């Protein structure tokens, strides 16, 4: 009873971790995309505030979930997580091990997870660049002036302090500028603000200055560009020119990377019905290997040595044995870990000759234990198997059931506390940059810390694992 309870607990944990991972997979890229788009294109408004807080809440929830998972069962090797995934997918009913199922499951979450990684990577880059380009000076003053109905007028500079400018008269400058605002009681009241101007300014030069008529005590904001003053009053964090540079580049880079991955590497597929025109082989997983595929002699791809090298490919694969012949099967998985977990298992390799993608035919490896692993077989290898008479038409069993084997579903438990804490530091830096309107050198240091913290955390994690592996090998050698 104790052993059965322990196994049931492990299986239940395995099923919980994919659900947690799915929430994180969806919540993180959506939150980052919302934050980036809001910070680029929206001014200070209740909508931006709502998106800001909801996005930060989603990121915080995802981080808390990941920390809890890691504290409970983290720092697992990929082989351990793969073994758990196999045990979870094997717990499914079937009428017998040596039958072909009628229905093949679709691969919904696998492409979503890979796509989320692409979107998250490019969006994080765009968000950090956006925060670096953001101008936080005068945010509080700008909000007060906009609320009180500020107007923009040109006013001469009467004093310049703390100027940081180039040597040329046309160089940009950053300085504290003082202008005079009319007072309702008569006379003028000085107002000082800091601004980045396109050109070096001098006493008597005119700037566009926003102030509230009759209320000089509220202060002022200004610049030598009227659009920049309007941006500050609107509460936009990024200049219009920067927004329309960062935004399209972010969108195009993300779309290009996603489409390239979908067309060349994704193993996405819907739920399908196995029909007699499918081909099957009875196979045994023997381990892992490297399959080299070179263009056939006489083909355009092998016209010369340069084209031959460009069109050759090497695929790390699971090696399947059928009647003393080896067939490569590749998928989006850690091949070494998958080979150690699946080596020795028997099952069926199925594919439809018409379902191809590039130089591969989409294939399914169905284990006798009840799991289905999606992948692909090179077209040439599949055709050679047919010519050799290894295949036979599928005879699906309507009672046979299989469950999708998603070897990457347990990715959360492969992290350790140093790696996750790196992301926690990055989240804290991101929240500080988004919520604190103050300007200063601390923003640059905070941004640098946020970018480097995850890398430092995973470096510490890798070093700890290398030390533990070395210690284990040393102990085994002594024995």
Long-range contacts (C-beta under 8 A, 24 or more apart in sequence): 7-87, 10-84, 10-87, 11-87, 11-88, 11-91, 13-73, 13-84, 14-84, 14-85, 14-87, 14-88, 14-410, 15-88, 17-69, 17-73, 17-409, 17-410, 17-412, 17-413, 18-109, 18-406, 18-409, 18-410, 20-65, 20-66, 20-69, 20-412, 21-113, 21-409, 21-410, 21-411, 21-412, 22-109, 23-61, 23-62, 23-65, 24-62, 24-65, 24-66, 24-412, 25-109, 25-112, 25-113, 25-116, 26-112, 26-116, 27-58, 27-59, 27-61, 27-62, 28-58, 28-59, 28-62, 28-116, 28-120, 29-116, 29-119, 29-120, 29-123, 30-55, 30-58, 31-55, 31-56, 31-58, 31-59, 31-62, 32-59, 32-119, 32-120, 32-123, 32-124, 32-127, 33-119, 33-123, 35-127, 35-434, 36-123, 36-126, 36-127, 36-130, 36-250, 37-247, 39-127, 39-130, 39-131, 39-134, 39-237, 39-238, 39-434, 40-130, 40-238, 40-243, 40-246, 40-247, 41-243, 41-247, 42-236, 43-231, 43-234, 43-235, 43-236, 44-143, 44-146, 44-234, 44-235, 44-236, 45-235, 48-235, 52-434, 52-435, 56-431, 56-434, 59-427, 59-430, 60-427, 63-420, 63-423, 63-424, 63-427, 66-412, 66-415, 66-420, 66-423, 67-420, 67-424, 69-412, 69-413, 70-412, 70-413, 70-415, 70-416, 70-417, 70-420, 71-417, 73-413, 74-412, 74-413, 74-414, 74-415, 74-416, 74-417, 74-420, 75-413, 75-414, 75-415, 75-416, 75-417, 75-461, 76-410, 76-413, 76-414, 77-337, 77-414, 77-465, 78-334, 78-337, 78-414, 79-337, 79-340, 79-341, 80-413, 81-407, 81-410, 81-411, 81-413, 81-414, 82-333, 82-334, 82-337, 82-338, 82-341, 82-407, 82-410, 83-341, 84-410, 85-405, 85-406, 85-407, 85-409, 85-410, 86-341, 86-342, 86-369, 86-371, 86-405, 86-407, 88-403, 89-369, 89-370, 89-371, 89-372, 89-403, 89-404, 89-405, 89-406, 90-367, 90-369, 90-370, 90-371, 90-403, 91-370, 91-403, 92-370, 92-371, 92-401, 92-402, 92-403, 93-370, 93-401, 94-370, 94-399, 94-400, 94-401, 94-402, 95-397, 95-399, 95-400, 96-397, 96-400, 97-346, 97-368, 97-369, 98-282, 98-368, 99-396, 99-397, 99-399, 99-400, 100-274, 100-280, 100-348, 100-350, 100-366, 100-394, 100-395, 100-396, 100-397, 100-400, 101-274, 101-366, 101-372, 101-396, 101-397, 101-400, 101-401, 101-402, 102-273, 102-274, 102-396, 102-397, 102-398, 102-400, 103-271, 103-272, 103-273, 103-274, 103-402, 104-271, 104-272, 104-273, 104-274, 104-350, 104-364, 104-372, 104-402, 105-271, 105-372, 105-402, 105-403, 105-404, 106-269, 106-270, 106-271, 106-272, 106-404, 107-267, 107-268, 107-269, 107-374, 107-404, 109-406, 109-409, 110-267, 110-268, 110-332, 110-374, 110-406, 110-408, 111-262, 111-266, 111-267, 111-268, 113-408, 113-411, 114-261, 114-266, 114-332, 115-258, 115-261, 115-262, 118-254, 118-257, 118-258, 118-261, 119-254, 119-258, 122-250, 122-253, 122-254, 122-257, 123-250, 123-254, 125-250, 126-246, 126-247, 126-249, 126-250, 127-430, 128-447, 128-450, 128-451, 129-246, 130-237, 130-238, 130-242, 130-246, 131-430, 131-433, 131-434, 131-443, 131-447, 132-444, 132-447, 133-238, 133-239, 133-242, 133-246, 134-237, 134-238, 134-433, 135-196, 135-232, 135-237, 135-238, 135-239, 135-439, 136-237, 136-436, 136-437, 136-438, 136-439, 136-443, 137-194, 137-195, 137-439, 138-193, 138-194, 138-221, 138-232, 139-235, 139-437, 140-437, 141-193, 141-218, 141-219, 141-220, 141-221, 142-210, 142-221, 142-232, 142-233, 142-235, 143-235, 144-218, 144-219, 145-210, 145-211, 145-212, 145-218, 145-219, 145-220, 145-221, 145-233, 146-233, 146-234, 146-235, 148-212, 148-215, 148-218, 149-212, 150-210, 150-211, 150-212, 150-233, 151-210, 151-211, 151-212, 151-213, 152-208, 152-209, 152-210, 152-226, 152-229, 152-230, 152-233, 153-208, 153-209, 153-211, 154-206, 154-207, 154-208, 154-209, 155-179, 155-180, 155-181, 155-206, 155-207, 155-209, 155-222, 156-180, 156-204, 156-205, 156-206, 157-201, 157-202, 157-203, 157-204, 157-205, 157-206, 157-207, 158-190, 158-203, 159-190, 159-192, 159-203, 160-201, 160-202, 160-203, 161-192, 162-194, 165-200, 166-200, 168-200, 169-199, 169-200, 170-199, 170-200, 171-199, 171-200, 172-196, 172-197, 172-198, 172-199, 172-200, 173-197, 173-199, 173-200, 173-201, 175-201, 177-201, 177-207, 177-222, 179-207, 179-209, 179-220, 179-222, 181-209, 181-211, 181-216, 181-220, 182-213, 182-216, 183-216, 184-214, 189-216, 189-217, 191-216, 191-219, 191-220, 193-219, 193-220, 193-221, 193-222, 194-439, 195-221, 195-222, 195-223, 195-224, 196-223, 197-223, 197-224, 198-224, 198-225, 199-224, 263-358, 264-358, 265-332, 267-331, 267-332, 267-362, 267-374, 267-375, 267-376, 269-355, 269-362, 269-374, 272-352, 274-350, 274-394, 274-396, 275-352, 275-394, 275-396, 276-393, 276-394, 276-395, 277-352, 277-353, 277-393, 277-394, 278-350, 278-351, 278-352, 278-393, 278-394, 278-396, 279-350, 279-351, 279-352, 279-353, 279-382, 279-385, 279-386, 279-391, 279-392, 279-393, 279-394, 280-348, 280-349, 280-350, 280-391, 280-392, 280-393, 280-394, 281-320, 281-322, 281-327, 281-348, 281-349, 281-385, 281-390, 281-391, 281-392, 282-322, 282-346, 282-348, 283-320, 283-321, 283-322, 283-327, 283-346, 283-347, 283-348, 283-349, 283-365, 284-320, 284-321, 284-322, 284-344, 284-345, 284-346, 285-318, 285-319, 285-320, 285-321, 285-339, 285-342, 285-343, 285-344, 285-345, 285-346, 285-347, 285-365, 286-319, 286-320, 286-321, 286-326, 286-343, 286-344, 287-318, 287-319, 287-339, 287-343, 288-316, 288-317, 288-318, 288-319, 288-335, 288-336, 288-338, 288-339, 289-316, 289-317, 289-319, 289-326, 289-328, 290-314, 290-315, 290-316, 290-317, 291-315, 291-316, 291-317, 291-328, 291-330, 291-378, 291-381, 293-359, 293-378, 293-380, 313-359, 315-378, 318-342, 318-365, 318-375, 320-349, 320-365, 322-349, 322-385, 322-390, 323-390, 325-385, 325-388, 325-390, 327-377, 327-381, 327-385, 328-377, 328-378, 328-381, 329-363, 329-365, 329-375, 329-376, 329-377, 330-360, 330-375, 330-376, 330-377, 331-373, 331-374, 331-375, 331-376, 332-408, 333-407, 333-408, 334-407, 337-407, 338-407, 342-367, 342-373, 345-369, 349-377, 350-394, 351-377, 351-382, 353-382, 353-386, 366-402, 367-405, 370-401, 370-402, 370-403, 371-402, 371-403, 371-404, 371-405, 372-402, 372-403, 372-404, 372-405, 373-405, 373-407, 374-404, 415-461, 416-461, 416-464, 416-465, 418-457, 418-458, 418-460, 418-461, 418-464, 419-454, 419-457, 419-458, 419-460, 419-461, 420-457, 421-457, 422-453, 422-454, 422-455, 422-456, 422-457, 422-458, 423-453, 423-454, 423-457, 425-449, 425-450, 425-453, 425-457, 426-450, 426-451, 426-453, 426-454, 429-453
